[in-house]
Amino acid sequence: MTVIYFVRHAHSYYTADEYHRPLSDKGFNDRDRVTSIFTNKEIHTIYSSPYKRAVQTVEGIAQEHKLQITTIDSMKERILSTENILDFDAAMHQVWSQPTFVFEGGESNETAKARAITALQKIIIGHPNDNIVIGTHGNIMVLMMQYFDAEYDYTFWKKLSMPDVYQLTFEQSVLCDIRRVWEE
């Protein structure tokens, strides 16, 4: 069995610079709680989105297990649009209800899912029987989960916390189980 732990990043300060947006004070406190979940787990590898808030959220796990964090560009959060979105909730509802819809300069759900799933499948195939942590984001995480089970949708995404942690268990490339391991 290969076990993937998706770790949705903790709270961050908002800046327009997606790559360098850091965790907030609350985010750093929650990062310590995330790290504690993995204290007694065997972790073999850590991957992350290249976005600073995702990397910072899994840094404690890496330090605890004396592992490097490998960033994967295709694991970054989906690009909603390069234009200003006036009503974020309405925009999110639209892309989730119309999987091929694209805002100016953005990615559809289908495009973002395909990008991330390609990377995830390489990780699963490359790490049979390993326990892997992936620092990620809400949208892209749920899109990857939805690839395996349609139950993971807009409604599920809306209920996520920040941070959040989900364990996915695979036998080869077949999903066997998904369960939440984060406790608010």
Contact map, one row per residue, 1 for C-alpha under 8 A:
1110000000000000000000000000000000000000000000000000000000000000000000000000000000000000000000000000000000000000000000000000000111000000000000000000000000000000000000001111000000000000
1111000000000000000000000000000000000000000000000000000000000000000000000000000000000000000000000000000000000000000000000001001111110000000000000000000000000000000000001111000000000000
1111100000000000000000000000000000000000000000000000000000000000000000000000000000000000000000000000000000000000000000000000000011110000000000000000000000000000000000111100000000000000
0111110000000000000000000000000000000000000000000000000000000000000000000000000000000000000000000000000000000000000000000000000000111100000000000000000000000000000000111100000000000000
0011111000000000000000000000000000000000000000000000000000000000000000000000000000000000000000000000000000000000000000000000000000111100000000000000000000000000000011110000000000000000
0001111100000000000000000000000000000000000000000000000000000000000000000000000000000000000000000000000000000000000000000000000000001111000010000000000000000000000011110000000000000000
0000111110000000000000000000000000000000000000000000000011000000000000000000000000000000000000000000000000000000000000000000000000001111100000000000000000000000001111000000000000000000
0000011111000000000000000000000000000000000000000000010000000000000000000000000000000000000000000000000000000000000000000000000000000011110010000000000000000000011110000000000000000000
0000001111100000000000000000000000000000000000000000110110000000000000000000000000000000000000000000000000000000000000000000000000000011110000000000000000000000011100000000000000000000
0000000111110000000000100111011000000000000000000000110010000000000000000000000000000000000000000000000000000000000000000000000000000000000000000000000000000000011100000000000000000000
0000000011111000000000110110000000000000000000000000100000000000000000000000000000000000000000000000000000000000000000000000000000000000000000000000000000000000011000000000000000000000
0000000001111100000011110010000000000000000000000000100000000000000000000000000000000000000000000000000000000000000000000000000000000000000000000000000000000000000000000000000000000000
0000000000111110000011110000000000000000000000000000000000000000000000000000000000000000000000000000000000000000000000000000000000000000000000000000000000000000000000000000000000000000
0000000000011111000010000000000000000000000000000000000000000000000000000000000000000000000000000000000000000000000000000000000000000000000000000000000000000000000000000000000000000000
0000000000001111110010000000000000000000000000000000000000000000000000000000000000000000000000000000000000000000000000000000000000000000000000000000000000000000000000000000000000000000
0000000000000111110010000000000000000000000000000000000000000000000000000000000000000000000000000000000000000000000000000000000000000000000000000000000000000000000000000000000000000000
0000000000000011111110000000000000000000000000000000000000000000000000000000000000000000000000000000000000000000000000000000000000000000000000000000000000000000000000000000000000000000
0000000000000011111110000000000000000000000000000010000000000000000000000000000000000000000000000000000000000000000000000000000000000000000000000000000000000000000000000000000000000000
0000000000000000111110000000000000000000000000000111000000000000000000000000000000000000000000000000000000000000000000000000000000000000000000000000000000000000000000000000000000000000
0000000000000000111111000000000000000000000000000011100000000000000000000000000000000000000000000000000000000000000000000000000000000000000000000000000000000000000000000000000000000000
0000000000011111111111100000000000000000000000000011100000000000000000000000000000000000000000000000000000000000000000000000000000000000000000000000000000000000000000000000000000000000
0000000000011000000111110000000000000000000000000001100100000000000000000000000000000000000000000000000000000000000000000000000000000000000000000000000000000000000000000000000000000000
0000000001111000000011111111000000000000000000000001100110000000000000000000000000000000000000000000000000000000000000000000000000000000000000000000000000000000000000000000000000000000
0000000000111000000001111111000000000000000000000000000000000000000000000000000000000000000000000000000000000000000000000000000000000000000000000000000000000000000000000000000000000000
0000000000000000000000111111100000000000000000000000000000000000000000000000000000000000000000000000000000000000000000000000000000000000000000000000000000000000000000000000000000000000
0000000001100000000000111111110000000000000000000000000000000000000000000000000000000000000000000000000000000000000000000000000000000000000000000000000000000000000000000000000000000000
0000000001110000000000111111111000000000000000000000000010000000000000000000000000000000000000000000000000000000000000000000000000000000000000000000000000000000001000000000000000000000
0000000001000000000000111111111100000000000000000000000010000000000000000000000000000000000000000000000000000000000000000000000000000000000000000000000000000000000000000000000000000000
0000000000000000000000001111111110000000000000000000000000000000000000000000000000000000000000000000000000000000000000000000000000000000000000000000000000000000000000000000000000000000
0000000001000000000000000111111111000000000000000000000000000000000000000000000000000000000000000000000000000000000000000000000000000000000000000000000000000000001000000000000000000000
0000000001000000000000000011111111100000000000000000000111010000000000000000000000000000000000000000000000000000000000000000000000000000000000000000000000000000001000000000000000000000
0000000000000000000000000001111111110000000000000000000000010000000000000000000000000000000000000000000000000000000000000000000000000000000000000000000000000000000000000000000000000000
0000000000000000000000000000111111111000000000000000000000000000000000000000000000000000000000000000000000000000000000000000000000000000000000000000000000000000000000000000000000000000
0000000000000000000000000000011111111100000000000000000011001000000000000000000000000000000000000000000000000000000000000000000000000000000000000000000000000000001010000000000000000100
0000000000000000000000000000001111111110000000000000000001011001000000000000000000000000000000000000000000000000000000000000000000000000000000000000000000000000000000000000000000000000
0000000000000000000000000000000111111110000000000000000000000000000000000000000000000000000000000000000000000000000000000000000000000000000000000000000000000000000000000000000000000000
0000000000000000000000000000000011111111100000000000000000000000000000000000000000000000000000000000000000000000000000000000000000000000000000000000000000000000000000000000000000000100
0000000000000000000000000000000001111111111000000000000000001000000000000000000000000000000000000000000000000000000000000000000000000000000000000000000000000000000000000000000000000000
0000000000000000000000000000000000111111100000000000000000001001000000000000000000000000000000000000000000000000000000000000000000000000000000000000000000000000000000000000000000000000
0000000000000000000000000000000000001111110000000000000000000000000000000000000000000000000000000000000000000000000000000000000000000000000000000000000000000000000000000000000000000000
0000000000000000000000000000000000001111111000000000000000000000000000000000000000000000000000000000000000000000000000000000000000000000000000000000000000000000000000000000000000000000
0000000000000000000000000000000000000101111100000000000000000000000000000000000000000000000000000000000000000000000000000000000000100000000000000000000000000000000000000000000000000000
0000000000000000000000000000000000000100111111000000000000000000100000000000000000000000000000000000000000000000000000000000000001111000000000000000000000000000000000000000000000000000
0000000000000000000000000000000000000000011111000000000000000000001000000000000000000000000000000000000000000000000000000000000001110000000000000000000000000000000000000000000000000000
0000000000000000000000000000000000000000001111100000000000000000001110000000000000000000000000000000000000000000000000000000000001111000000000000000000000000000000000000000000000000000
0000000000000000000000000000000000000000001111110000000001000100001111000000000000000000000000000000000000000000000000000000000000011110000000000000000000000000000000000000000000000000
0000000000000000000000000000000000000000000011111000000000000000000011110000000000000000000000000000000000000000000000000000000000011110000000000000000000000000000000000000000000000000
0000000000000000000000000000000000000000000001111100011001000000000011110010000000000000000000000000000000000000000000000000000000001111000000000000000000000000000000000000000000000000
0000000000000000000000000000000000000000000000111110011000000000000000111111100000000000000000000000000000000000000000000000000000000111100000000000000000000000000000000000000000000000
0000000000000000001000000000000000000000000000011111011000000000000000111011000000000000000000000000000000000000000000000000000000000000000000000000000000000000000000000000000000000000
0000000000000000011110000000000000000000000000001111111000000000000000000001000000000000000000000000000000000000000000000000000000000000000000000000000000000000000000000000000000000000
0000000000000000001111100000000000000000000000000111111100000000000000000000000000000000000000000000000000000000000000000000000000000000000000000000000000000000000000000000000000000000
0000000011110000000111100000000000000000000000000011111110000000000000000000000000000000000000000000000000000000000000000000000000000000000000000000000000000000000000000000000000000000
0000000111000000000000000000000000000000000000011111111111000000000000000000000000000000000000000000000000000000000000000000000000000011100000000000000000000000000000000000000000000000
0000000000000000000000000000000000000000000000011111111111100000000010100000000000000000000000000000000000000000000000000000000000000010000000000000000000000000000000000000000000000000
0000000010000000000001100000001000000000000000000001111111110000000000000000000000000000000000000000000000000000000000000000000000000000000000000000000000000000000000000000000000000000
0000001011000000000000100011001001000000000000000000111111110000000000000000000000000000000000000000000000000000000000000000000000000010000000000000000000000000000000000000000000000000
0000001000000000000000000000001001100000000001010000011111111100000000000000000000000000000000000000000000000000000000000000000000001110000000000000000000000000000000000000000000000000
0000000000000000000000000000000000000000000000000000001111111110000010000000000000000000000000000000000000000000000000000000000000000000000000000000000000000000000000000000000000000000
0000000000000000000000000000001100100000000000000000000111111111000000000000000000000000000000000000000000000000000000000000000000000000000000000000000000000000000000000000000000000000
0000000000000000000000000000000001100110000000000000000001111111100000000000000000000000000000000000000000000000000000000000000000000000000000000000000000000000000000000000000000000000
0000000000000000000000000000000000000000000001000000000001111111111110000000000000000000000000000000000000000000000000000000000000000000000000000000000000000000000000000000000000000000
0000000000000000000000000000000000000000000000000000000000111111111000000000000000000000000000000000000000000000000000000000000000000000000000000000000000000000000000000000000000000000
0000000000000000000000000000000000100010000000000000000000011111111000000000000000000000000000000000000000000000000000000000000000000000000000000000000000000000000000000000000000000000
0000000000000000000000000000000000000000001000000000000000001111111000000000000000000000000000000000000000000000000000000000000000000000000000000000000000000000000000000000000000000000
0000000000000000000000000000000000000000000000000000000000000111111100000000000000000000000000000000000000000000000000000000000000000000000000000000000000000000000000000000000000000000
0000000000000000000000000000000000000000000111000000000000000111111110000000000000000000000000000000000000000000000000000000000000000000000000000000000000000000000000000000000000000000
0000000000000000000000000000000000000000000011000000000000000100011111000000000000000000000000000000000000000000000000000000000000000000000000000000000000000000000000000000000000000000
0000000000000000000000000000000000000000000011110000001000100100001111100000000000000000000000000000000000000000000000000000000000000000000000000000000000000000000000000000000000000000
0000000000000000000000000000000000000000000001110000000000000000000111110000000000000000000000000000000000000000000000000000000000000000000000000000000000000000000000000000000000000000
0000000000000000000000000000000000000000000000111100001000000000000011111000000000000000000000000000000000000000000000000000000000000000000000000000000000000000000000000000000000000000
0000000000000000000000000000000000000000000000111100000000000000000001111111000000000000000000000000000000000000000000100000000000000000000000000000000000000000000000000000000000000000
0000000000000000000000000000000000000000000000001100000000000000000000111111000000000000000000000000000000000000000000000000000000000000000000000000000000000000000000000000000000000000
0000000000000000000000000000000000000000000000001000000000000000000000011111000000000000000000000000000000000000001100100000000000000000000000000000000000000000000000000000000000000000
0000000000000000000000000000000000000000000000011100000000000000000000011111100000000000000000000000000000000000001100100000000000000001000100000000000000000000000000000000000000000000
0000000000000000000000000000000000000000000000001110000000000000000000011111110000000000000000000000000000000000000000000000000000000001100100000000000000000000000000000000000000000000
0000000000000000000000000000000000000000000000001000000000000000000000000011111000000000000000000000000000000000000000000000000000000001111100000000000000000000000000000000000000000000
0000000000000000000000000000000000000000000000000000000000000000000000000001111100000000000000000000000001101001000000000000000000000000001100000000000000000000000000000000000000000000
0000000000000000000000000000000000000000000000000000000000000000000000000000111111000000000000000000000011100001000000000000000000000000000000000000000000000000000000000000000000000000
0000000000000000000000000000000000000000000000000000000000000000000000000000011111000000000000000000011011110000000000000000000000000000000000000000000000000000000000000000000000000000
0000000000000000000000000000000000000000000000000000000000000000000000000000001111111000000000000000011111100000000000000000000000000000000000000000000000000000000000000000000000000000
0000000000000000000000000000000000000000000000000000000000000000000000000000001111110000000000000000000111000000000000000000000000000000000000000000000000000000000000000000000000000000
0000000000000000000000000000000000000000000000000000000000000000000000000000000011111000000000000000000110000000000000000000000000000000000000000000000000000000000000000000000000000000
0000000000000000000000000000000000000000000000000000000000000000000000000000000011111100000000000000000000000000000000000000000000000000000000000000000000000000000000000000000000000000
0000000000000000000000000000000000000000000000000000000000000000000000000000000010111111001000000000000000000000000000000000000000000000000000000000000000000000000000000000000000000000
0000000000000000000000000000000000000000000000000000000000000000000000000000000000011111000000000000000000000000000000000000000000000000000000000000000000000000000000000000000000000000
0000000000000000000000000000000000000000000000000000000000000000000000000000000000001111111000000000000000000000000000000000000000000000000000000000000000000000000000000000000000000000
0000000000000000000000000000000000000000000000000000000000000000000000000000000000001111111100000000000000000000000000000000000000000000000000000000000000000000000000000000000000000000
0000000000000000000000000000000000000000000000000000000000000000000000000000000000000011111110000000000000000000000000000000000000000000000000000000000000000000000000000000000000000000
0000000000000000000000000000000000000000000000000000000000000000000000000000000000000011111111000000000000000000000000000000000000000000000000000000000000000000000000000000000000000000
0000000000000000000000000000000000000000000000000000000000000000000000000000000000001011111111100000000000000000000000000000000000000000000000000000000000000000000000000000000000000000
0000000000000000000000000000000000000000000000000000000000000000000000000000000000000001111111110000000000000000000000000000000000000000000000000000000001000000000000000000000000000000
0000000000000000000000000000000000000000000000000000000000000000000000000000000000000000111111111000000000000000000000000000000000000000000000000000000001000000000000000000000000000000
0000000000000000000000000000000000000000000000000000000000000000000000000000000000000000011111111100100000000000000000000000000000000000000000000000000000000000000000000000000000000000
0000000000000000000000000000000000000000000000000000000000000000000000000000000000000000001111111111110000011000000000000000000000000000000000000000000000000000000000000000000000000000
0000000000000000000000000000000000000000000000000000000000000000000000000000000000000000000111111110000000001000000000000000000000000000000000000000000011000000000000000000000000000000
0000000000000000000000000000000000000000000000000000000000000000000000000000000000000000000011111110000000000000000000000000000000000000000000000000000001000000000000000000000000000000
0000000000000000000000000000000000000000000000000000000000000000000000000000000000000000000001111111100000000000000000000000000000000000000000000000000000000000000000000000000000000000
0000000000000000000000000000000000000000000000000000000000000000000000000000000000000000000000111111100000011100000000000000000000000000000000000000000000000000000000000000000000000000
0000000000000000000000000000000000000000000000000000000000000000000000000000000000000000000000100111110000011110000000000000000000000000000000000000000000000000000000000000000000000000
0000000000000000000000000000000000000000000000000000000000000000000000000000000000000000000001100111111000011000000000000000000000000000000000000000000000000000000000000000000000000000
0000000000000000000000000000000000000000000000000000000000000000000000000000000110000000000000100001111111110000000000000000000000000000000000000000000000000000000000000000000000000000
0000000000000000000000000000000000000000000000000000000000000000000000000000000110000000000000000000111111110000000000000000000000000000000000000000000000000000000000000000000000000000
0000000000000000000000000000000000000000000000000000000000000000000000000000000011100000000000000000011111000000000000000000000000000000000000000000000000000000000000000000000000000000
0000000000000000000000000000000000000000000000000000000000000000000000000000001111100000000000000000011111100000000000000000000000000000000000000000000000000000000000000000000000000000
0000000000000000000000000000000000000000000000000000000000000000000000000000011111000000000000000000011111110000000000000000000000000000000000000000000000000000000000000000000000000000
0000000000000000000000000000000000000000000000000000000000000000000000000000011110000000000000000000011011111111000000000000000000000000000000000000000000000000000000000000000000000000
0000000000000000000000000000000000000000000000000000000000000000000000000000000100000000000000100011111001111111000000000000000000000000000000000000000000000000000000000000000000000000
0000000000000000000000000000000000000000000000000000000000000000000000000000010000000000000000110011100000111111100000000000000000000000000000100000000000000000000000000000000000000000
0000000000000000000000000000000000000000000000000000000000000000000000000000000000000000000000000011000000111111110000000000000000000000000000000000000000000000000000000000000000000000
0000000000000000000000000000000000000000000000000000000000000000000000000000000000000000000000000001000000111111111000000000000000000000000000000000000000000000000000000000000000000000
0000000000000000000000000000000000000000000000000000000000000000000000000000011000000000000000000000000000111111111100000000000000000000000100100000000000000000000000000000000000000000
0000000000000000000000000000000000000000000000000000000000000000000000000000000000000000000000000000000000001111111110000000000000000000000100110010000000000000000000000000000000000000
0000000000000000000000000000000000000000000000000000000000000000000000000000000000000000000000000000000000000111111111000000000000000000000000000000000000000000000000000000000000000000
0000000000000000000000000000000000000000000000000000000000000000000000000110000000000000000000000000000000000011111111100000000000000000000000000000000000000000000000000000000000000000
0000000000000000000000000000000000000000000000000000000000000000000000000110000000000000000000000000000000000001111111110000000000000000000100010000000000000000000000000000000000000000
0000000000000000000000000000000000000000000000000000000000000000000000000000000000000000000000000000000000000000111111111000000000000000000000010010000000000000000000000000000000000000
0000000000000000000000000000000000000000000000000000000000000000000000000000000000000000000000000000000000000000011111111100000000000000000000000000000000000000000000000000000000000000
0000000000000000000000000000000000000000000000000000000000000000000000010110000000000000000000000000000000000000001111111110000000000000000000000000000000000000000000000000000000000000
0000000000000000000000000000000000000000000000000000000000000000000000000000000000000000000000000000000000000000000111111111000000000000000000000000000000000000000000000000000000000000
0000000000000000000000000000000000000000000000000000000000000000000000000000000000000000000000000000000000000000000011111111100000000000000000000000000000000000000000000000100000000000
0000000000000000000000000000000000000000000000000000000000000000000000000000000000000000000000000000000000000000000001111111110000000000000000000000000000000000000000000000000000000000
0000000000000000000000000000000000000000000000000000000000000000000000000000000000000000000000000000000000000000000000111111111000000000000000000000000000000000000000000000000000000000
0100000000000000000000000000000000000000000000000000000000000000000000000000000000000000000000000000000000000000000000011111111100000000000000000000000000000000000000000101100000000000
0000000000000000000000000000000000000000000000000000000000000000000000000000000000000000000000000000000000000000000000001111111100000000000000000000000000000000000000000001100000000000
0000000000000000000000000000000000000000000000000000000000000000000000000000000000000000000000000000000000000000000000000111111100000000000000000000000000000000000000000000000000000000
0100000000000000000000000000000000000000000000000000000000000000000000000000000000000000000000000000000000000000000000000011111111000000000000000000000000000000000000000000000000000000
1100000000000000000000000000000000000000000000000000000000000000000000000000000000000000000000000000000000000000000000000001111111000000000000000000000000000000000000000001000000000000
1110000000000000000000000000000000000000000000000000000000000000000000000000000000000000000000000000000000000000000000000000001111100000000000000000000000000000000000000000000000000000
1110000000000000000000000000000000000000001110000000000000000000000000000000000000000000000000000000000000000000000000000000001111110000000000000000000000000000000000000000000000000000
0111100000000000000000000000000000000000011110000000000000000000000000000000000000000000000000000000000000000000000000000000000011111000000000000000000000000000000000000000000000000000
0111100000000000000000000000000000000000001111100000000000000000000000000000000000000000000000000000000000000000000000000000000001111100000000000000000000000000000000000000000000000000
0001111000000000000000000000000000000000001011110000000001000000000000000000000000000000000000000000000000000000000000000000000000111110000000000000000000000000000000000000000000000000
0001111000000000000000000000000000000000000001111000000001000000000000000000000000000000000000000000000000000000000000000000000000011111000000000000000000000000000000000000000000000000
0000011110000000000000000000000000000000000001111000011011000000000000000000000000000000000000000000000000000000000000000000000000001111100000000000000000000000000000000000000000000000
0000011110000000000000000000000000000000000000011000010000000000000000000011100000000000000000000000000000000000000000000000000000000111110110000000000000000000000000000000000000000000
0000001110000000000000000000000000000000000000001000010000000000000000000001100000000000000000000000000000000000000000000000000000000011111110000000000000000000000000000000000000000000
0000000110000000000000000000000000000000000000000000000000000000000000000000100000000000000000000000000000000000000000000000000000000001111111000000000000001001000000000000000000000000
0000000000000000000000000000000000000000000000000000000000000000000000000000110000000000000000000000000000000000000000000000000000000000111111100000000000001000000000000000000000000000
0000000000000000000000000000000000000000000000000000000000000000000000000011110000000000000000000000000000000001100100000000000000000001111111110000000000000000000000000000000000000000
0000010100000000000000000000000000000000000000000000000000000000000000000000000000000000000000000000000000000000000000000000000000000001111111111000000000000000000000000000000000000000
0000000000000000000000000000000000000000000000000000000000000000000000000000000000000000000000000000000000000000000000000000000000000000011111111100000110011000000000000000000000000000
0000000000000000000000000000000000000000000000000000000000000000000000000000000000000000000000000000000000001001100000000000000000000000001111111110000110000000000000000000000000000000
0000000000000000000000000000000000000000000000000000000000000000000000000000000000000000000000000000000000000000100110000000000000000000000111111111000000000000000000000000000000000000
0000000000000000000000000000000000000000000000000000000000000000000000000000000000000000000000000000000000000000000000000000000000000000000011111111100100000000000000000000000000000000
0000000000000000000000000000000000000000000000000000000000000000000000000000000000000000000000000000000000000000000000000000000000000000000001111111111110000000000000000000000000000000
0000000000000000000000000000000000000000000000000000000000000000000000000000000000000000000000000000000000000000100010000000000000000000000000111111110000000000000000000000000000000000
0000000000000000000000000000000000000000000000000000000000000000000000000000000000000000000000000000000000000000000000000000000000000000000000011111110000000000000000000000001000000000
0000000000000000000000000000000000000000000000000000000000000000000000000000000000000000000000000000000000000000000000000000000000000000000000001111111100000000000000000000000000000000
0000000000000000000000000000000000000000000000000000000000000000000000000000000000000000000000000000000000000000000000000000000000000000000000000111111110000000000000000000000000000000
0000000000000000000000000000000000000000000000000000000000000000000000000000000000000000000000000000000000000000000000000000000000000000000000000100111110010000000000000000000000000000
0000000000000000000000000000000000000000000000000000000000000000000000000000000000000000000000000000000000000000000000000000000000000000000001101100111111111000000000000000000000000000
0000000000000000000000000000000000000000000000000000000000000000000000000000000000000000000000010000000000000000000000000000000000000000000001100100011111111000000000000000000000000000
0000000000000000000000000000000000000000000000000000000000000000000000000000000000000000000110011000000000000000000000000000000000000000000000000000000111111100000000000000000000000000
0000000000000000000000000000000000000000000000000000000000000000000000000000000000000000000000000000000000000000000000000000000000000000000000000000000111111110000000000000000000000000
0000000000000000000000000000000000000000000000000000000000000000000000000000000000000000000000000000000000000000000000000000000000000000000001000000001111111111000000000000000000000000
0000000000000000000000000000000000000000000000000000000000000000000000000000000000000000000000000000000000000000000000000000000000000000011001000000000111111111000000000000000000000000
0000000000000000000000000000000000000000000000000000000000000000000000000000000000000000000000000000000000000000000000000000000000000000000000000000000001111111000000000000000000000000
0000000000000000000000000000000000000000000000000000000000000000000000000000000000000000000000000000000000000000000000000000000000000000000000000000000000111111100000000000000000000000
0000000000000000000000000000000000000000000000000000000000000000000000000000000000000000000000000000000000000000000000000000000000000000010000000000000000011111110100000000000000000000
0000000000000000000000000000000000000000000000000000000000000000000000000000000000000000000000000000000000000000000000000000000000000000000000000000000000000011111100000000000000000001
0000000111100000000000000000000000000000000000000000000000000000000000000000000000000000000000000000000000000000000000000000000000000000000000000000000000000001111100000000000000000000
0000001111100000000000000010011001000000000000000000000000000000000000000000000000000000000000000000000000000000000000000000000000000000000000000000000000000000111110000000000000000000
0000001111000000000000000000000000000000000000000000000000000000000000000000000000000000000000000000000000000000000000000000000000000000000000000000000000000001111111000000000000011100
0000111100000000000000000000000001000000000000000000000000000000000000000000000000000000000000000000000000000000000000000000000000000000000000000000000000000000001111100000000000011100
0000111000000000000000000000000000000000000000000000000000000000000000000000000000000000000000000000000000000000000000000000000000000000000000000000000000000000000111110000000001111100
0011110000000000000000000000000000000000000000000000000000000000000000000000000000000000000000000000000000000000000000000000000000000000000000000000000000000000000011111000000011111000
0011110000000000000000000000000000000000000000000000000000000000000000000000000000000000000000000000000000000000000000000000000000000000000000000000000000000000000001111100001111100000
1111000000000000000000000000000000000000000000000000000000000000000000000000000000000000000000000000000000000000000000000000000000000000000000000000000000000000000000111110001111000000
1111000000000000000000000000000000000000000000000000000000000000000000000000000000000000000000000000000000000000000000000001000000000000000000000000000000000000000000011111111110000000
1100000000000000000000000000000000000000000000000000000000000000000000000000000000000000000000000000000000000000000000000000000000000000000000000000000000000000000000001111111100000000
1100000000000000000000000000000000000000000000000000000000000000000000000000000000000000000000000000000000000000000000000001100100000000000000000000000000000000000000000111110000000000
0000000000000000000000000000000000000000000000000000000000000000000000000000000000000000000000000000000000000000000000001001100000000000000000000000000000000000000000000111111000000000
0000000000000000000000000000000000000000000000000000000000000000000000000000000000000000000000000000000000000000000000000000000000000000000000000000000000000000000000000111111100000000
0000000000000000000000000000000000000000000000000000000000000000000000000000000000000000000000000000000000000000000000000000000000000000000000000001000000000000000000011110111111000000
0000000000000000000000000000000000000000000000000000000000000000000000000000000000000000000000000000000000000000000000000000000000000000000000000000000000000000000000011110011111000000
0000000000000000000000000000000000000000000000000000000000000000000000000000000000000000000000000000000000000000000000000000000000000000000000000000000000000000000000111100001111100000
0000000000000000000000000000000000000000000000000000000000000000000000000000000000000000000000000000000000000000000000000000000000000000000000000000000000000000000001111000001111110000
0000000000000000000000000000000000000000000000000000000000000000000000000000000000000000000000000000000000000000000000000000000000000000000000000000000000000000000001110000000011111000
0000000000000000000000000000000000000000000000000000000000000000000000000000000000000000000000000000000000000000000000000000000000000000000000000000000000000000000111100000000001111100
0000000000000000000000000000000000000000000000000000000000000000000000000000000000000000000000000000000000000000000000000000000000000000000000000000000000000000000111100000000000111110
0000000000000000000000000000000001001000000000000000000000000000000000000000000000000000000000000000000000000000000000000000000000000000000000000000000000000000000111000000000000011111
0000000000000000000000000000000000000000000000000000000000000000000000000000000000000000000000000000000000000000000000000000000000000000000000000000000000000000000000000000000000001111
0000000000000000000000000000000000000000000000000000000000000000000000000000000000000000000000000000000000000000000000000000000000000000000000000000000000000000100000000000000000000111
